[in-house]
């Protein structure tokens, strides 16, 4: 695998790779599945430029990527990914008619995912009202 490295160096490389994979897995949990290719691309770019990704999150309906040691070329690539995220559904990855909407938390969603999100919110609101009514009866 790494023929010119001694055992200690090989263990160090494997350990770094395992750590990187764990951080990637954690960051993928912070955003919807539709943005997974963008997050993976950000990690690949950071490896190419030798920078470390500190945090990946959704903010105001866009992907946000925070790193150490950014340089202008890397900044350009990551900025492009962040802007592109506003045109891709966070839930399913579709680029068709993406809407940025939300009362308290903005999400970039395609029309079908937007309908599903609204339906869930309405159901949750109805359940909360029903719970309040039964709570008053007790």
DAZIZI-V858706 format. One record per pair of residues at least 12 apart in sequence whose C-alpha atoms are under 6 Angstrom apart, sorted by the first residue. I is the first residue (numbers start at 0). GAP is how many residues later the second one is. If there is no record, write none. Layout:
i:gap
I:GAP
I:GAP
This chain:
i:gap
26:29
29:27
31:58
31:59
32:58
33:55
33:56
33:57
33:58
33:59
34:55
50:17
50:18
51:15
51:16
52:13
52:14
53:12
53:13
59:46
60:45
60:46
60:47
61:23
61:24
62:19
62:22
85:22
88:19
88:20
88:21
89:18
89:19
96:13
97:12
